[in-house]
Amino acid sequence: MVKITASAMAEEIGERLRQARLNQDLTQADVAVLAGVARKTVLNAEKGKVQLDILIAIMGTLDLTDQLDLFLPKQAISPLQLAKLQGKKRQRASGQHRSPGEDTPEW
């Protein structure tokens, strides 16, 4: 099995962004204006060098945000992790407990 480097994967994502832009007949400048970023930022995104928030803005401009669920589906909490989280639940502070039949203090 061949392992792809993070850099190669980023470049592939950039190429896919570029192809999506071209398929919609948009220039880098068009996408930049619509996404609210500089044209050079779009150019860098297409090279795979982009911050996550800017990637999402560009994907939104290209109407690709529905693809995020395919790219990284929401993860369910594992039973082990759920048990760990429940173990850290805050206990309710209720004061001292009295047994039935205990006298109340006389003041």
N, C-alpha and C positions, 0 to 999 in steps of 0.2 A: 504494500500500500504506500503510495507516494503522499507525503505530507506537504501541503502548500504552506508557504511562509505567510506571515501576517501582511507583509509588504505586497506580496503577489496577490493576495486576496483583496487588499485595499485597491490595488490597481485594477483588478477585475470589476470591482464595484464601480469605480470611476468610469471605466469603459462602458459599463451598462447604463450609467447616468447619461453619458455622452450619446449613446445610441438612442435612448429614450427621448432626449432633447431633439436629436436629428429627425427621429420618426414623427415628432410633432412640428417639424419645420420651424424650430425656434433657434435663434442665435444665442450665443453665450450672453450677449448684452441683454437680449429679451428676458432670459431666465434671471439674470442678475437684477434687473429692475423689478420683476415680479416677486422675487424672493427677498428683495431688500438688502442685497449684498453687492459687492464690487464684481465687475466682470472677471478680474483676476482670481477672485475667490471661486467662481464657477470653473475657471480653467484649472485651478488647483484641485477642486473636487473631482474633476474628470481625470486627474492624474492619481487620484486616491489619497490626496493629502488634504483632509478637511476635518473640521471639528464636528462632533455629533449633532449639535443643534443646527448647524448650517446645512449638514447633509439632510436633515429632516425638513428644513425649510425648502431646500431645492427639490426634494421628493414631493413635497406638498405642491409646489409650483408645477411639477410635471404630473400631478395627479397619481402619484405612486405610493401614497401613505398606506393604502390598503395592503400593500405588499409587505408591510412591516410584520403583520401577524404570521405570514408565511416565513419570513426571514428569521424571526425570533418569537415563536409562539409563547403565550403566557404560560408560566410554569406553575404547576400545582405544588402545594406544600407537601413534602414527604411526611409519612407518619412519624418518623424519627424526629424531624424538625418540629412538627406540631407538638409532640410530647415535650420537647425542650422548651418551646415557647409557653406551654401551659404550666410548666414547672416554675416559671418566673412570674406568674400572675401575682399581682399584689393582693395580699389578704386584706379583708375588710377589718378595720379596727373597731371592735365593739365593746371594749372594756372587759371587766371581769365577768365571768359566767357564774351564776349561782345555781345550786342544785334546788330542785323543788323541795319545799319545806324548810329551807334555811330562813332564819329570822332576818328581817331587815334591821339594820342598825337603828338604835334609838338615839335621837339627837336631842 
